[in-house]
Amino acid sequence: MVVADLHVHTTNSDGSMELDEVPTAAARAGVDVVAITDHDRLNPALHTPVTHVDGITLLHGIELRVDAGPFRVDLLGYGAQPTGSLAEAVERLQRNRIERAREITGCVEARLDVSLDVEFTEGVGRPHIARAIDASDADLDYGGAFEELIGNDGPCYVPREVPDFETGVELLAGSCGLVGLAHPFRYDDPEAALELCADLDAVERFYPYGREVDEALLDRYVERYDLVRTGGSDAHDDVLGLAGLDADDYRRFRNAVDLSA
């Protein structure tokens, strides 16, 4: 039974839930602990590494994309208490996100001859643009927007600036109690991604891939690098608990994470 969902997004990035809606969604799913891990952004309403709201424990976290050389990966930081260097990096990343969103939106509007309702504010990303395409007069839904236009191989794709792996790890280690690799089997070369865990504290062991993955490989890396096992649903809506930690794994996680970062 999942008691801790340690990978959840809110409207602070590309999720659909407001932060104050998370406790209700967690209670509905029977989840006691939720980590708020918005993309490249800390939550301004969470002032401490841990907050308790209506019987639900909220961990302040972040999901940070980094460049590991031949590919990019996402890092999860837990128990965040921002430092000046992380705040500066996040601000720079958000400025780039806004510039990128404007460029992608302009390309889509020109190709489809439509006007998109996109708010160019901090946290904006391709999901916001895909939703706007779906809501427009264009003959594309959310998935089609990615497949035809704004996916990584699409004609309107624009890469965004991200820190390199070493810088990202340093930024998160200085402000978070524990740093791990997110969803290793979403990368083209999972084993190469898992090798990065030599410099990390944890790995996302439980994740709703929707397909079979090589769990034995993942467990070998957990043992090889003495990694803390994390897990979460990567929720962008209000359905929590699709993946996460049971009570025993959460106890081990809680004993490992430094919440005084």
N, C-alpha and C positions, 0 to 999 in steps of 0.2 A: 504494500500500500504506500502510495506516494504521500509523504508528509511535508516535503520541501521541494518546491519548484524554483530552481535557481537560475532561470533564464526567461525573463518576462519583459516585454516592451510596453511602453505607454505612449500617449500622445506627445510626450517629450521628444520622441523620435518618430518612428513610423507605426506605432501601435494605435489601436482604436480606443483603448481604455484610458480614462483620466486616472491619475494616481489615487484619488479618493474612491474610485470604484474597485480598486484591487482587493481590499479586504472582503468585500461582499462576494466577488468572484472566487476568492480563495476559500471562503467558508462554504460556498456552494459546492466546490470540488472536494471538500474535506482536507484541504491543504492548510497546514499551520504556519509555514514559512515561505516567503516569496522574496526572491532577489530581483530588484529592479535593475535591469541591465540594458539601458537604452544605448543606441548606436552613437559612439563618439561623443557622448554627452552625459554629464552628471545631472542628477535631478535637483533643481534649486530648492525644492520643498523638503528635501531630506538633509537635515543639518548634522546628523550623526551617523556613524556606521550602522547602527541598529535603531529601529523605531518600532514601537508597539502600538497598533491601532486596532481597536475593536477585537482584541484577542488574537490578532494576526501579527506575526513578526515580519517586518520588512527590512531586508538587508539592502543597503545602498551599494549599488554596483555599477559597472559600465562594460559595454562591449566595444572593444577598440580594434579596428582593422589595421593591420601592419603589413609591410612589405618584407617578405622573407627571402627575397632574391628572385628565384624562378617563379614564385607564386605568392599570393597574398593569403593571410590567415586572419582569423578573429581571435582575440584574446579576451578573456573574461576576468575582470577584477572584482573582488568581493570585499565588503567592509570598507567602502571608500570614505576617505576624509581628505578632501582635495588639497593638494599643495599648489603653490604658485605656478610651478612649472607645468603641472597637468592642466591647470585652469587656462594658462596661456596657450598650450597646445590644443586644447578643446576649442577655444575661441577661434584659433586659426583654422582648424578643421571645419568649423561651422561656417566661417566666411567662404571657404572653398565650396562647401556643400551648396550654399545659396547661389554662387556664381555658376556652378555646374548645373544646378536645376534650371536656371534661366536659359542656359545654352541648350540643354536637352529639350526643354519646353518649346523654345523657338524653332528648333529643328522639326519637332513633331507637328507644330502648328503649320509650318510651311509645307510639309509633305502631305498633310491631311486636309489642309485648308479649313481648319477649325480653330476656335478660341478655347483655350483650356483654363479652367478655374483652379489655379495653383497658388498657394500662399508661399511666398519666398521668405520664409522665416527660419530661424534656427531649428535644426532637426529635419528639415526637408530632405527627401530622398526619392529614389525612383518609385517606390510604392505610392507616394502621393501623386506622382505624375500618372502612373498607371490607373489609379482610381479616377483621376480627372479625365483621362481618355475614355474610360468605361462610361463615365457620366455625360460625355459629350455626344455630338451627332456622328462621331466616327463609328465605322462598322467594326469595332474591335472591343473585346471585353478586357478585363484586367490581365488575364493570362496571355491573350493575343497581343496586348501592348508590349509585353516583354518578348514574346516570340518574334514579333514582326519588326519592332522598332527600337526598344530601349534595353533589350538584353545585352549581354557582354559582346555578342557578335552582331548586334543590330546597327542599322545605319545612323541612329541618333544616340548611340552610346557615347558617353564622355567619361573617361577615367577621372578619378578624383585623387587628390593628394592624400597620402597616408604616411605616417612615420615608418622608418625601417624597424625591423624586428627588435634589434637591440635597444633602440630608443624607446619603443613602446613598452618593452619589459621594464626598463628603468623607470619610466614615468609611472607605470602602474604599481611597481614594487614600492615606490616611494610614497604612495598614497592609499594603497589597498592592503588588506591583511592577507590576501592570497590571490595568486595569479595563475590562470589555467588556460589551456587550449580549448576552444569551442569546437563542437561537432566535427571531429577529425575525418569522418567519412563523407563529408560534403566537398572535400578537396579532391582534385584530380589524382593526386598521389598521397593517399592517406599515410603510408609508411614514412614518407619524407616529412610530412607534417608532424607525425608523432615523434620523429627524431628531435624536433624542436623542444619537446618536453624535457630534454636534458637540462634546459635553462628555466624551467617552470616548476610550479608547486603542484599543479593539478591538471586533470584532463576531464572533459565532459564525457563521462562513461555512459550515461543514460540520456538518450535523445530519440525523438520520434522520427526516424528516417523514412518510415513507410516502406522499407525494403530490408532484406537480410543484409547484415554487415558482418565482417570478420571479428566477432567479439573476442575470440581467442587471441588474435593479434593485439587488440587493444589491451587485454588483460596482461599480456606479456610486457607491454610498455609500462603499464601501471606498476608491475613488479620490478622491472628493470630500473626505473627511475624513482621508485618509492613515491608514487604520485597519490595525491588525494583524489578520490573519485567524486566528481560533481555530476549534476544532471538537471535537466529542465526541459520544458515544453517548447521553448523559443516562441512563446505565445505572442501573437500580434493582435489577438482579439481577447474576449473575456472567458475563453475556455482554458482553464488551468489544469495542471495535474496530469497531462497526457504522458509526461515523463518526469523523472525527478528522483529524489532520494527517499528510501524508506527510513524508518526510525533509527536503525543501526548505522546506516551510512551517514545519516545526518549527524548523529552523535560524533562519528569520526571526523566529519567535516568541521563541526563546531569546535572540536578539540584542537584542530589544526589551524584554523583561521585566526589571525590576530586582528581583533576588532578595535584595537587602540591605535591603528595606523595614523 
